Amino acid sequence: MFKRTFIASVLAISATVSALAGPALAATSTQTVSTASVNSQLPPGVKMDKTIKPLASLSASDQQKLNAVLKVAKSKLGTPYIWGHNEDRGQRGFDCSNFTAYVYHHALGYKMSTASRTQNTSVGWKVPKSQMRPGDLVIFDNGKHVGIYVGNDQVIQEGGGLGKVGYLSVASNAYWGKHITAVKRMY
């Protein structure tokens, strides 16, 4: 409870300072708050699914959460691309946003939108691309495609020209690296 109250206080102070100091400071304050540790809170746009037992709990360490996300994501390597928000949750295939929702659901117990544009606008804490870390949700072309950052300039994703779950380079000189428009912290 203290942590939530503290974070709410920081956000309120940040908003007050931003209003008094102008737009330049507002951008800095928002960036600082958005990258704060929020280990035991649900990200925006997410609810807990109490009907499943995820691999990592909400109170798990960031490393345990990352391990769970990577384990679920890698277990689906090679799964075929099927466009649309199908209800089988990955039994036969995924589209990109079904895949990310499936991974966070089974790894962390998160229920979230299976629409990539909604994942772009309403899910997770936005962080600067320069602070991207493994486990982050990566948004391409304003929500036309999504994946999960795994480190070493790679995302694991569904589709993206591969036709199946696989890895894509997001190095600064790679096609997909040039198309990152948002990074969302999910834990």
Sequence and secondary structure as in RCSB ss.txt:
>XXXX:A:sequence
MFKRTFIASVLAISATVSALAGPALAATSTQTVSTASVNSQLPPGVKMDKTIKPLASLSASDQQKLNAVLKVAKS
KLGTPYIWGHNEDRGQRGFDCSNFTAYVYHHALGYKMSTASRTQNTSVGWKVPKSQMRPGDLVIFDNGKHVGIYV
GNDQVIQEGGGLGKVGYLSVASNAYWGKHITAVKRMY
>XXXX:A:secstr
 HHHHHHHHHHHHHHHHHHHH HHHHHHHHHHHHTS  TTS  TT EE TTS  SS TTS HHHHHHHHHHHHHH
TTT BB  S  TTTTSS B HHHHHHHHHHHHH EE  S HHHHHHHSSEEE GGG  TT EEEEGGGTEEEEEE
ETTEEEEE TTSSBEEEEE  TTSTTGGGEEEEEE  
